[in-house]
């Protein structure tokens, strides 16, 4: 046994963290307006509506001593948040070595959350205050006075059930149990722990972002069918006292955040494993094309590939959905100890401060694709907004440009007869086969895909698509030309959706499927993804912005070309598109944009639907 500062003879009269160390109170205005209902599957953090979030001092009085079982990433940040909010906390691990590593994580989280530091940048709140506010032990049998007990051990059903069953034999009958899980059944864990009526599940959205944002974030709260209402409300109050926004969710596989995020991360890992695009290009495409803080593979590395693998395994075992079946390279990387950022290597390499090499992007492209040809003139064929935007970009970059306003399915074949030999023919399709276009010509080796994003002058991303017949110098030329247009080029092979649409559209379709199955409402999904994961636009905002007809067309083609790994289009997408409710362009989609129409939901419109769009909104 090893303990640090823990003495079972000490009572609750120890000094707590001064209240002036608290983080900011309250929630952003848009979140507060979103959280207006208290039914299952809805946010429940407005005290005027549900009474779920008492003042911080009341939460401390209700739960003066909190035990956290497991000091990994989630457990350590919970300990730090609880201590910072004024709670006495006991962190528990199963052996001295693991406990020592857990204590180091807690100190790191305190630093991340803004604990005072010395002149060298080390947290000073790790001696007297740490002893007064946080205790560490390996002795779970000392948990007689614990209330609540929060379990945060690795994502394995038997391990979670065993540790909570042990705690059940030690704690008083009134203690509340909370299990932190991503893909496991809260009801089953509660039943096997022996606390069916006094157990809830919690899931912190994007733990690493939570630390960087000084503790403000979203937490999903899950009850069993027989959990006492007071237990759920008290746990929401505890979480609210940590400046987290609690959102009630049914006991669904993955709840909302993990159900959407884990499938998306696994799809990105599959895309990389099957050689469609490089890790760097996948992450760059999503960051620039969708405006997300990080790409999916960097996000997986940050979460920890072992955590991602365990979560996917739990979700796959629970649902049987191939979307959650971990790609084989993921298991091999975990077995080799390549668990992401924390090990220094995952999908990406994380250099030490001594590594000072700066990547030469242009040089790397040349080494990979060969020498580029010079571009002397650009012709743009088309009559829509995209054609005009591409012509504008080329003119602004100094290229003589001809815009020909033609449409029709035979245009690409006509280009083959009109363009002189050696001219590169590029299609801007976002869902059709580039190879089919190439086969319509007598020069398939000179054909490639060049996917701009709307609005073309503003969006920095350019997807360069290679067919099996495209020559290296054609790809090199397009890369070099894209760089002169001030675009960041990424490369992929010819597949439906290329990179961005192949990852983004199934993710959005999955959100619409959750809505169609009546598991949750649009404001709930939007709150969790936008506020919990830091996405600039939430799923239903993005669907309305892209256009439900465009989404439906691309998603149907994705499903037709890869039915085993992609969900069919959500029924609500089909119904709304058939009714002419296509999103912002018709002033009505999943949200009503000032024009009366039949609403998708009778719940109040959220504040997010009334916020102005960012100037460079992603639009595949």
N, C-alpha and C positions, 0 to 999 in steps of 0.2 A: 504493500500500500504506500502511496505517496500523496501527500496533500500540501497545499500551499496556503497558509493563512487560515485554514479551516479548523474551527474548534467547536464541537457539538455542544459544549457547555455555554457558548456565547449565545445570548438571546438577541432579539431584534432591536435592542437599544444601541447597536453600533451605528456610527455616523454614516449617513447616506450621502450620496452625491449631492452637493448643493444645487438648488433649483436653478441657480444662474448658469449652470452648465447645460441646461436644456436646449434642445434644438428649437426651431421655429414652430409655433403653434398654428393649428388650422391647416387648410388645404387650399390649393389654387382655386380661383373663383370658378373656372370652368368645371373642375371636378366637383365642387360643392353643388353646383347646379345640376350636374349629372345624377348625383346620388340622392334620389328623391323617393325611392320606393323600398319596401322592406320584404317583399315576397322572396321565396327561395329563387336563386338565380338572379338576384338583383343586388346592387350596392346597398349598404346599410350603415352609412357612417354619418348621416345627418341627425344630430341629437334631437332636433325638434320633431323629426318624423318617427324615429325608432327608439330614441333614448339609448342607443348602442354605444356611444362614445362619451363616457363621463370625463370630467376634467382629469388632468394628469395626476393630481394629488389623490383624487378619489380612487384612481386605478392602483396607485401605490398602496393605499390603505386596504383595498380589496385583495390584492395579491402582493403582500410585502416580501415574500421569499419565493423566488421562482427557480426551479431546477431545470437545467438544460442538459439532456443526455446526448452526448456526442458533440465534439468541438471541431468538426470539419469547417468547411466554408460557411454553411448556413448556421450551424450551431455557434460558431465564434462571433458572427455578426449579430445574432440574437442576444448573446451575452453582452456585447458592447452596447447595443441599443437599449436593453433593459437597464443596465447599470447607469447609462447616461440619463435615462428617464427617472432615476431615483429608486429603482427596485434593488433589493438585495438579491444577488444571483449566485447560484452554485453551479459550476460547470463540472460535468462528470465524464470521465473516460475510463476505459476498462483496464489500462495498465499504465505504469509510470512513464514509459517512453512516449506513448501516444498522448498522455496528459501533458507532458512537457511541450510537445509540438502544438497541442491545442492552446496552451497558455501563450505561446508565441503568436499564434494567429489572433487571439483576442487582443493582445497588445497592438498588433498591426491594424486591426479593425478600429480600435480606439483612436489610433493616429489618423486613419482615413476619415473617421467621423469628426475630426476636429479637436481631439484632445490636445492640451497644451504640450509643446515640445521645447527642448532645450536648444542651445545655440547650434548644436550639431544636427538638429532635426529629429532627435530621438524623443519619443513620448515620455513626459515626466510623470504622467498619471499611471505609474505602474508599480509604486511602492506603497506608501501609506494609503492613498486613496484606493488603489487596487486591493489592498488587504481589507480595507474597511467596506468596500462595496461588492467585491467579487471574491468568492471562494472557489477552490478547485479541490477535487477529491476523486479517488477511485472507489469509494465506499458508498454504493447505492443504498446499503442498509441504513444509512444515516438520514434517509429521506422521509422520516416519519412525519415531519412538519411541512413537507413540501406541498405547495399549492399555488400555481399549477405545476405540472410536469410536462415539459416540452421535449419530445423525442426528435433528434436530428441525426440519427445514425444512417449509414449508407442505404441505398435504395434496394433492400432485399427484404422480402416479406417475412421470412422466418426470423431474421435478425431483429426487425422492428417489433414483431409480436413477442419475441422472447424478452427483450429488454423492458417492454411495457408490462408484460405479465409479472416480471420480477418486481417492478416498481409497484404494481398493484398489491403485491403481498406485503410491501413495506409501508405504503402510504395510508393515511386515514381514509375512511369511506367517502368523505366529501371532496377529496382532491379532484381537480379537473385534469384530464389528460389531453394533450394535443400532439398529433403526429404530423411531422413535416414530410410530405411525400409528393412525388411528381406523377407517378402512373399507377400506384397501387390503390386498392379499394379501402377507403377509410372505414367503411362499415365492417369489412372483414377484420381489419386491424383492431377496431374497437371491440368486436365480439371476442376475439382471441385474447385480448388484453384483460378482459373481465370488467370493463367500464363502459358498457354499451350506452348507457344513458348520460354519462358524464365525459364523453370523448368527442373531440372534433378533429378535423384535418385542416392543415394550413399549407399554403404554397406561396413562397415569396417569389414575386416576379423579378427576374434579372437581378440576382444578388449583387453582382459586381457593380452594376449601375447604382444600386441602392447605397453602397458604400461611397461611391463617388459623389452622389447627390446629397450627402450628409443625412442619410436616413429616410428621406421622404420617398415614398413609393407606394405600391399596391400589393396587398396580400389577399389571396383567395381563401375564404373560410368555408369549410364543408362540414355539414352535420350528417349524422346517421338518421335513419327514419325515426329513431326513438330518442335522439339527443334532447335533453331538456332545453326549452327555449331560453331559460335564464343562463344556462351554461354557454350557449352560443352568444348571447348578448354580452356576457361578462368577458368572454374571450375577445370579442370585437372591441370592447372597451379597453382591454389590455393592449391590443395591437394598435388601436387608435392613439393610445398614450405614447406610442413610439413614433408618432408622426407618420404612421402607415395608414393607407386608406383600405379598410376591410371591405371586401365584396363577397357576398354570399353566392355560392355556386352549388348546384347539385353534385352528387357523388358520381361524376362522369369520369371515364378514363382520361387522365391528363387534365381534367377540369377544363379550363379554357386556354390559359397561357401555354401550358406544356403541350396540350393537344395540338395546337397550331404550330408552336415553335419547334417541337421535336421532329414532327414530320417534315417540316421545311429544312431543318438542319440535316436530316438523313438524306433528303433528296439532293442537297448540295454535295454531301459526301459521296453519294452514288454517282453524280455527274462527274466529279473529279476522278473517282475510282474507274469509271468506264472510259475515261480519256476524252470526254467531250470538250473540256477546257481545263486550264491549269488552276491550281488553288488561288494564285494571285489574281488571275483574271476573273474568276468567279466572285471573289470578294469585292474587287474593284467595280465590277458590273453592277452588283446589288447596291453598293454604297453610292455610286454616282447615278445609277438609273432609278433608284427608289428613294434616295435621300436618307437611307438608314445610317445610324451611327457607325456600325461596323458591318462587314460582310458575314455570311453564315458560318464560314469555316473559322474565321477569327473568333466569332461568338462561341462556337463549339470549343475551341482551344481555351477560351477564357472560362467557360463553365467547367471544363475538365472533361477530357474524352472518356475517362472512366465513368464519370457521372452521366454523361450523355448516353453511353453504352448501356448502363444499368437502367436508365429511365426508358430507353427505347425497348429494351428487353421486357421490362415490366408491362409496357403498353402493348407490345406485340402479343405477349402471353395472355393479356386480358381481352384484347380485341380480335386477334387473328388477322388484323389488317396489315397487308404487305408494306404499306407506307411506313410502318414502324419497325419492320424487320431490319435490325442493324446490318449495314453493309459489311461484308467480311473484312475489308482492310481496317475497319474500326476496331474490331476485336484483336486483330494482330498488333495494331499500334499499342493498345492498352496492355497486352501481354508483354510487349517489349519495353514497357515503362514510358512510352511516349504519350503522356497524358495531357499535353497542351502547354499552356503558358507556365504552369507551376513546375513542370519538369524541364522547361526550356526548349521543348520540341514537340510539335503535334503536326497539324497540317502545315504550319509555318514554323520557321526557326526563330527563336527569340534570343537575340544576341545579348551578350553582356555589355556593360558600359565601355569595355575596351575595344569592342568591334566598331570600327569607324568607316568601314567601306560604304560608299554611297552607290546605289545601283545606277547603272547607265542604261536607261530604258531604250533609247534609240539604238545603242550598241547591241543590247540584248536582242532586239528585234532583228537587226541585221544578221547577227550570228545564227539566229534560228531560221530565218527565211531567205537569206541571200540578199543580193544587191537589188535596190529599187530602181525603177525607171523614172525619168522625169515626167511630170504632168504639165502639159502646156495649155490645155483647154478642157473645160468641163461642159458636158451637155446634160441637162436635166429634162426628163420627159415625164409630164404629169400636169394635172390641172388643180390639184388640191392644196391644202394648207402646207402639207409636208413638202411638196415640190417647191413651192414658193420659199419656204424656210431654208431648204438646202441651197437653192440658188442664191439667196441672200447671204448665207454663210460663205459660199465660194467667192462671191463678188467682194465681200468685205475682206477676204484673205488675198485678194489681188489676182484671182484667176479669171481670164476671159470666160464668160459663162453664157450659154444659150439655153433658154427655157422654152420648151415646146409643149403646148397645152393639148396633149392627147391622152385619151383613155382607151381601155379595151384590153381584151385578153391576148390579142395578137401582137401587141406592141413590141414585146421582147424579141419575137421572131423577126419582125420588121427591122429592128436595130441591127441584126446580123447582116442584113443585105445592104443597109445604108451606111454603116460605120466602116471606116477604112481598116485594113489589116493591122493588127497590133493594138487596136483600141480595146481597152478593158471595158467589159460590159458588167455592170453591177445592178443588182435588184435591191430595193429597199423593203421587200416583204418582211412582215413580222411573224408570219405563221405558215407560209407556203414553202415548198421544197425548192431550195436554190438549184439543186441538181436537176429538177424537172425543167427549170428555166434554161439551164445550160444545155440540156439535151435538145432543146428547140432550136439550137444554133449549130453552125458548122465549126465553131471555135469553143468548145466547152472548157478548154484549158484556160481561156481568158475570162471566164465568168466567175464571179464571187458575189457574196451577199454583203451589203453595207447597210446596217440598220441604224438610222438616226432616231432620236427621241424628240417628241414634240414638247415644247417649241424648239425647233432645231437651232436657232441662234443662241438660245439660253442653255440648253442641256449639253453637258460636257462629254457625255459618253457616246462612243461609236463602236458598235459590235461589227467585227470583221468575220465573215463566215466563209470557211473553206469547204469545198466539195472534194470528193476523192480525185477529181480530175484537175482541180485548180493548181497551177504551177506556183512555185515558191516566189518567183519574181513578181507575180501579180499580187500576192499577199503582201510582200514587202513594199510594193508601190503604194498600196492602199493604206498601210500603216503610216508610211512617210507622209502621204498626202493628208491623212487625218491629223497628224501632229501639226502640220502647217495650218490646219483649220482651227487650231487651239482645242482639239478634241483629245480625250484620253481613249486610246484604242484598246480593245480587248479582243481576243481571238477564240473562236470555237468552231467545231465541225458542224456540218449541216444537219440540224435536227429541228423539229417543230418547237417554236418558241425561243430558239437560240439559248441564251443564258437567262436574261431577266424574265421574259415571259414564261419560260419553262419552270422557273422557281416561284415567281410572284403569283401567277394566275391560279395554280392549284392551291396555294396558301389562302388566297382570297375566296376561292370556291369552297374551301373547307369551312371558313368562317360562315359563309352563306348556308352551308349544309347544317351547321350547328343551329342556326336560326330557324331553318325550315323544320328541323326536328323538334322545335319548341323547347330546347334545353335552356336557352338564354336569350336575352333581348339585345338589339343593336347597341344601346348605351353601355351595357355591361361589357360586351366584347371590346368596344371602342375604348372604354376606360382602362381595361386591363392592358391592352396593347399600346395605346398612346401614352398613358401615364405610367404604366408599369415597366414597359420596355423602351420607352423614349422614342417611339416612332413618330415622325413629324406629321404623318397622316394615318388615321386609324383605318381598319379594313373597309368599313362601309363608306367612309369618305373617299378612299381610293377607288372602290368599285363605281361610285357615282361619278368620279372624275374621269376615269378611263372610259366609262360608258358600258352599260350592262349588255348592250348588243355586241360590242367588241369583245368584252370578257367572255360572253357566251360562245361566240364563234371560235375564239382561240382555245377555250377550255374544251369544247367539243372535239376540235382537231387533236389536241393533246391526248384526250381520252381515246380517240380512234387509233392513234398511232402507238399508244402505250397504255392499253386498257388495264393491265395488271398493276401498274404503279400510280395511276392517276384516277381520282374520283370522277364519275360522270358529272355533268353540270348540275348544280343544285336546282331543285324544282322551283324554288322561289325566284331564281335568276330567270328561268324559262317563263314563269308566269308574268313577272314584271316586264320582261322584254316584249312578250306577246301583247301586253296591255299598252305598250308604247311608253312605259315609264323607264326611260333609259339613263337617268341620272341628271347631272347638271345641264346637259344640253337640252333636255325637255323640261327642266325645272322640277322634276320629280323622279326619284328613284327609291333608294332605301330611306332617304330623307326628303322632306318637302322644302324646295327652294323658292318660297314666296308665292308660288302659284298653287291654287287649290287643286288637290287631287286626292284620290283614295289613299290614306296613309297605310304604310305597312304595319305599323303598330299604333295602338291607341295611347301608348305612354307618352309623356311630355317630351317634346323635342329637346335634345341636349344642347348645352352651350357650344359644344364642338361644332354643331351644324351651322352655327351663326358666326364662326370665326372666319376672317378673311383668309384666302388661300395664300400660301407662300409664293413668291414671285417665280420660283423655278419648280413648280409642282411636277412630280414624275408622271409621265403619261406614255405608256408603251405604245 
